Amino acid sequence: MGDNQTRFPVQARALLRLGLPLVGSNLAQVGLHVTDTVMMGWYSVPALAAVVLGASSFFILFILGSGFGVAVMPMVASADGDEVETRRATRMGLWLSLLYSALVLPVFWYAGPIFIALGQTPETAATAQSFMRIAGFGMAPALFVMVLKSFLAALERTHIVLWATLAGVVMNATLNWAFIFGHWGAPEMGAAGSATATLGTQILTLIVVAAYALLHPKLRHFQLATRFWRPDWQYFFRVFRLGYPIGLTSVSEGGLFQATAIMMGWIGTVQLAAHGIALELASITFMVHLGLSQAATVRVGRAHGRRALGEMRAAALAATGLSLVFAAVCVTIFLTLPKELIGLYIRPGDPLAPQILAFGSRLLLVAALFQVADASQVMALGLLRGVQDTRVPMWMAGVSYWCIGIPASYVLAFPLHMGGTGLWLGLVVGLVAAASLMMTRFWLGPARLPGPAARATS
């Protein structure tokens, strides 16, 4: 059995069986944001601007707090079915998510003055605040879903997450239609209606996923809700120590792209619009790599928990190989169909369409390099999380993105006069640095050491 588990085809099939539902749920999650953006655009441009501002702020706070939920995945995978360890890690992940949600709620409630201090107009700040005061109550349900998603993924039960997320897309669009525009007897709420729809969707998704995790006959024995109120400080701090670097790493990467967007705005409106389109295309393909990375975390984590070094290496090789194959497909598409892809986002009669099309096509050529680098860095993160190594990768990410990537983008774009293309080449530089450092750490550390020694590197 052990030799069979080290074969590439065996590991590849296991990764795809686990990873494809995760890929689907990630893509469905993108669908939620696309639905919000499109429907708010139908309502009004000022309301859309406020919702984009509020939603992006929610997302930054969410990915910071989601580190605790993500940390549950390798801990449950490493427990390899042990009921007590699984229950303790998952329960304390929920505790930390609830505590974090309470701590950040004042940021949502007083978002208006914060946005004004950041240079937004009073009208935009007021509308964004109305959005965030409702959206803030969705932080806890969203983070709870992340914890339970990690719990289920570590036990290789990911289909329920996919179906719940797809149902959420449909419900979100329905509630948006009702509460944004005031259809079917609902009040017309505009931006606040979008937040209400999102909150309702998050609560429904949580109810579905929690019911499955608590009531399914093959999961009921974990007893996640039993004596939920009792503290478990040992596992509370274990999840905290593993989770906060994951959240900070995600914020660090998100900050790289946000800084690039700001600098692209210095170049021009057309360039910023093209940047947004090209980045959304790259983000869609990234969801596939992210799903494979999450599957790799589980497969590597389970092998790591059993001290099965050969199986861990085989899982890592299979996951990396599958991700690079998909990256190669994306590279081919981006190189051969850049104008066709950019054109999907442009209204044919728009007078700026030719400029956006030309500049966006150049960015997609750079995105061909971007694909390989981005796939490699997110896979490296998934492998390292599988062996519960998160603190050093946090520093590697910070150095790669903020000390290498952002300076490289600035220098290439402005002193070297490469403009927006230079900004994207700087992104590639930062992502290559992160991927190189993290892949080296995994393959020269945990992948070469027996289980106990590998754990000591985290």
N, C-alpha and C positions, 0 to 999 in steps of 0.2 A: 504493500500500500504506500509506504514512504517513498520508494523509488518511483512509483507511478505519479506521485504528487510533484515530483521534480521535473516532469516532462512538460515542455512548452505547450503542446496542444491541450493538455489537461488543465493547466493553469489558465490558458487563454479562454477556454470555454467557461470555466468558473468565474473569471473576471467579467466576461460579457454577460453571463446570466445575472450576476450581481449588479454590474455597472450600467447596463442599458436602461433599467427602470430609473436609476439615479440620474442618468443623462436626460431621460424624458421629463423627470420632475424638475430638473434645472431649467430645461427649455420652457416648460410650462410656467415656471416662475418668471422667466423673461416675458412670457406672454401676458402676465398680470400687469407688468409695468408698461408694456406697449399699449395695452387696452386703456390704461389710465391716461397715457399721453395722448392717444388718438382722440378719445372721447372728450377730454378737457380742451383739446384743440378745436373740436366742433363747437364747444360752448363759448369760449372767448380767449383771445391771445393773452390779455392781462391775467386771467385766472390760470391759464396754462403756465405762465411764467412763475406765478406764486406756488403752484403745485409742484413744478419741477424743483423749485428752491426747497420747499418743505419735504418732498419725497427724497431728494438727495441728502438732506440733513438727517432724515429718519434712517436712511440706508447706512450712513457713516456710523451712527450710534448703534445700529443693529449689528453691523459686522464686528464692531468692537465687542459687544456683548455676546455674540454668537460663538466666540472662542470657547466658552464653557460648554456649550452644546457639542461643538466639534470634538472637544477633549474626551467626551464620553465614548466616542466611537472606538478609538484604540484601546481604551481601558476595558470596555465590554468585550471587544474582540480578543484581547489578551487573556481575559478571564476564562474564555473558551467554555462557556456554558455554566460556570460556577454561579449558582443562584444568589449567594450572599454578596459576592463581589459585584455582580451585575446590578443588583438592587441598590447597593450602597453608592456606586458610582452614578447611576442614573438619577437616584433621588437627590443627591447633592448637586448634580448638574441642574436640576429643577430649582433647588433652593437658591443657588447662585444666580440663576436667570431671573428669579422673582426679586431678589435683592437688588440686582442691577437695574431692573425695570423701575423699581421704586426710586432709586437714586437719581435716574436721569429724567424722571417725570417733570421736575421743575424746569428743566431745559425746554421741554415742549410747551409748558404752560406760559412761560415768559419768553417765547421765541421772538415776539414782535420787537421788543427793545434790543435783543441780540442782533436781529437782522438789520435794524436801523444803524446800530453801531458798526456793522460790517458794510455800510454804504448803500443799503437798499432804500428805495423810496418808501415813504410812510404807507402809501396805498398797497404796495406789494407786500410789505412787512405785515400789515394788518390782515390781508387775505391769507398769507402763509401761516400766520399765527392761528387763525380760525381752523385751518387745515391740521396744524400740528397738535392743537389742544385735543382734537378727537383722535388723531393718529397715535398720539402718545399712549393711549390706553391699549393699543394693539401691540405694544412692545412685548409685554409678558406672553400673550398667546403666541406671537411669532417665535419668540425664543423657546417657549415650551415645545413647539412643533420641531424646532431644530434639535432639541435634546432627544425627543422621542424618535425623530428621524435617525439620529445617530444610534440609538438603542436598537431600532429595528434593522438598520443597515448592518450593524455588527453581528446580528443574528441571521443575516442574509435573508431578511424579509422586507424587500424594498417595494414590491408592487403596490402595496396599500398607499405608500407615500405618493407614487405616481398618480394613482386614481384620485386620491384626495386633492392633489394639486390641480389636476385637470378639471375636477368638479369645481374647484375654487375659481378657475379662470372663467367658467360659464357663470357662476354666481356673481363674481365681481362685475362682469359686463352687464348682467341683469340689474344689479343694484345701482351701478353707475347710471344706467339709463333712467332708473326711477328717481334717484336722489340728486343727480346733477341737474337734470332738466325738468324735474317735477312731473314726470309721467305717472299714469296709473293711480292718481290721487295722492301721490307723495309730494311733500313740499319741495319746491325748487331751491336747492342749497348751494349750487355751484361747487366751489372748491371744497367746502365743508361736506358736501354730498359725496365727493370722491373719497374723502377720509372715512365717512360713514360706511361706504361700500367696502372699503379695504378692511375696516375693523370687523364688519360682519363676516367677510370672507375668512379672515384670520381665526375668528371664533369658531366658525363652522369647520374649518380644516382641523383645528385643535380637537374639537369634539369627535370627529371621525377617527383621527389618528389615535387619540387617547382611548377611545372605546375599543379599538382593535388591540392596542397594547395591553389593556387591562382585562379584557373579556375573552380574547381568543383562547380556545382550549389549550393550545400549545404554548401560550405565553402567560397564562393566568398564574402559574406556579411561581413566577418571579415576584408577585405581590408588591408591585411598585407603590401602590397607594396605602399599604398597610403601615400604620403608625408613621405616616408621612411627616407628622409634626415633630417627631423626635430628631434632635440634632445628631449628626455623626461627624464630629470635628476632624477626625483623621482623614476621612474621604472628602470632606468639605475643602480642606486645604490641599489635598492631592489634586482634586479637580481644578482648584484655583491656580495652583502652580503650573499645571499643564495647560490650562485654558487661556490665561491672560496673555502669554506670548503669542498664541494663535490669533487672538483678536488684534493685538498690536501689529502683527505681521500683515494681516489683511488690511488694516488701516494704512499701513505704510505703502502697500502696493496701490491702494485706492488713491492715496495722496499723490503718487507719481502721475497717474492719469489726470487727476484734477489739476495739478500744476501745469501739465502739458496743455490742457484745455485753456487755462488762463493765458499762457504764453501764446497760444494760437490766436486768441482773441486780440493780442497786441498786433498781430500781422494783418488781420482783416476779417470782416464778417463772412465773406465767401469762404475763406480758408477754414474758419471755425465751423461753418455749416458742413463743409466737406469732411472735416475732422470728425464731427459727430456721426455722420453717416458711416464712414469707414470704420470708426471705432465700434459702432453697433454691429456691423457685420463681423468684425473680429470677436466681439463679445458673444455672439451666437455660437461661433465655432468653439470658443473657449469653454462653453458649457459642456461640450462633449469631453474635452480634456479633464474638466473638473469632475465629472461623473466617474471617469476612469480612475482619476486620482483618489476619489473617495473609496472606490472599490479596492484599490491597491492598499489603502490604509487598513481596511478590514482584513484582506487576505494576508498581508505582511504581519499585521497585528496578531492574528490567530497563530501563524507559524512562529512568531516571536514568543508568544505565550507558552508554546509547547517546546521551545528551544530547538525547533526544527530549522537549522540554518540553511540546509539545501533547499527545502521547500520555500523558505523566505526569499532566497536568491531567485528561484524560479518564478515566484509570483512577481517580484520586482522586474525581472527581465521581460516577462509576458506583458505586464502593464505598460512598461516603457515602450516596448515594441508596438503594441496596439495603438498607443497614443501617437507615436511617430508615423505610423502608417496613415492614420487619419490626417495628421499634419501635412503629409506629402500630398494627399488628395486635395486638401484646402489650398496648398501652395499652387498646385496645378490650376485649380479653378480661379484663384486670384490673379494668376499670371495671364490666363487666357481670356477671362471674361470680366475685366475690371469695369469697363464702361457699362456693360449690361447690368452688373450688380449695383453700381452707383445709381443708374437710371431708374431702378425700382423705387427710389426714394424721392424722385424729382418730378414735379408737375410739368408735363411737356411744354406748356405755354409759358413757363416762368422765364422772364428775361435773363435771369442769372444762371439758368440751367447749363449753358455751355461752359461757363467758368467753373461751376461746381463739379461738373462732369469731368473736366480736364484735370483739375487739381485732385479730386477724389480718386481718380484712376491712378495718379502717381502715388498717392498714399497707399493704395491697395498693393502696388508693386512692392513697397517697403513692408507691407503687412505679410507678404510671403515669407520674409525673414522673421518677422514678428511671430508668426505661427509656430515655427520650430522652437524659438526661444521661450515663448509663453507656455507651450506644451511641456517643455523640459522643466521649467521652474515649478509649475504647479504639480507635476508628477513627483519631483524631488521632495516638495513639501509633504505630499501624501505618503511617500515612503518613510520619511523621517517621523511623521506623526504616528505611523504604524508601530515604530519602536519607541514611541513616547519621548521623542527628542524634539523639543519645541523652543527652548530658550536660546540656544546658540543660533538656530535658523532665524530667530527673530532679529538678532543683531546682524546676521548676514544679509537679510532682506533690507534692513535699515541702511546699511552701508551701500548695498548695491543700488537701491532706488534713489536715496537722497544724497549720497556722497559721490555716486558715479553717474547714475541715470539722468537726474535732473540737471546737474552741471553740464553733462555731455549734450543734452538737448539744447540748453541755452547757448553753449559755445558753437555748436554746429549751425544753429538757426540764425544767430545774430552776428557774432564776430566773424564767422566763416561764411556768412551770407548765403546759407543754404535754405533759409526760410522754413516753411512748414515741413518739407521733406527732411530737413535736418532735425527738427523736433522729433519726428518719428524714428529716425535713425538713433537718436539718443535713447528713446524707449527701448530699442533693440539692444543697445549697449548695456543698459541697466538690467534687462531681463537675462541677457547672456551671462552677465556677472553673477546674478543670483543663481541661475541654473548651474553654472560651473562650480560655484562654492558648495551648493547644497548636494549636488550629485556626488561630488568628491567626498563630502563628509559621509554620505551614506555608504558608498561602495568601498571606501577605505576604513570605515568604522564598523557599524553594526553588521554590514554584509560580509565582513571578513572575520568577525569575532563570534564565539559561541554566545548563547542567550544571555547569561548573567553579565558577561563583560560588555556585551552590546548595550544592555540596560544602563550600565554605569556611565555611558557616554552622554546620557541625556541630562 
